[in-house]
């Protein structure tokens, strides 16, 4: 699987964490599975109108879609930041 170097690098990992397959996520959004796959590899970008819907369904912010999820145990506490 190709990882996008920029764009929505957080989409695929957050989709998996939320328990969606590409097919089930596409069905929830009423789009094709191939479109979700294209978003995930950075071949095409979702229109800005999709970003709030993607973030809501994945329980994250729009900003979080643009960065990979933190690995468990790697988040800095407020004192360390």
Residue pairs with C-beta under 8 A, 6 or more apart in sequence:
1 12
1 41
2 41
2 42
3 9
3 41
4 40
4 41
4 42
5 42
6 42
7 42
7 45
7 66
8 39
8 40
8 42
8 45
8 46
8 54
8 65
8 66
9 66
9 67
9 68
10 60
10 64
10 65
10 66
10 67
10 68
10 69
11 39
11 40
11 54
11 58
11 65
12 40
13 68
13 69
14 58
14 60
14 64
14 65
14 69
15 22
15 25
15 36
15 40
15 58
17 58
17 69
18 57
18 58
18 59
20 28
20 57
22 33
22 36
22 37
22 40
23 33
25 36
25 57
26 32
26 33
26 35
26 36
28 57
29 36
29 50
29 53
29 54
29 57
35 44
38 44
39 45
39 46
46 54
51 62
51 65
52 62
54 62
54 65
55 61
55 62
55 64
55 65
58 65
